[in-house]
Amino acid sequence: MVPLLPIYLRKNIVNTRQRLLDKLEKEWREFRDSYGGLSDPELIRPGVVGQWSIKDIIGHVTTWEEETLKHLPHILGGGRPPRYSVLYGGIDAFNAKTTAGKRKLSLPETLRQQGEVHARLLNLINKIPEEQLGGETRIRRRLRLDTYSHYRKHAAAIWKWRTK
């Protein structure tokens, strides 16, 4: 028989998923607020980050959520995702390729895809074993890099552009 964890440890484990979801939701909301209220022409205007528009940034963030969806089950199974340097020549090359591909989508398609992918991500997080969501697990690291810290980075870039 497995001994029960002390109550203070059980409480921390039980709250891990909710704390992660709260953090993710906060950063997601701030990312979306960074471009909230802008007109369609403003959302598609290049030059926010390099030649990227806000629409490109939204597509880029969605791509990384898609990568998370693709790789989390593999990581949960004990595997390691392939290296971007091997598959694409590096993360910058991957970003350039995927952003160019998503540039073909209309603004409504980009926003629809963003909502669908984000909902799938939240659904997956709710299925991951709680103990994998805290601390510095490989799952948590991937989530941090591909989601909430990524949202924050791009929200800051958009706010900077908006205040020029």
Secondary structure, 3 states (H helix, E strand, C coil): CCCCCCHHHHHHHHHHHHHHHHHHHHHHHHHHHHHCCCCHHHHHCCCCECCECHHHHHHHHHHHHHHHHHHHHHHHCCCCCCCHHHHHCCHHHHHHHHHHHHCCCCHHHHHHHHHHHHHHHHHHHCCCCHHHCCCCCHHHHHHHHHCHHHHHHHHHHHHHHHCC
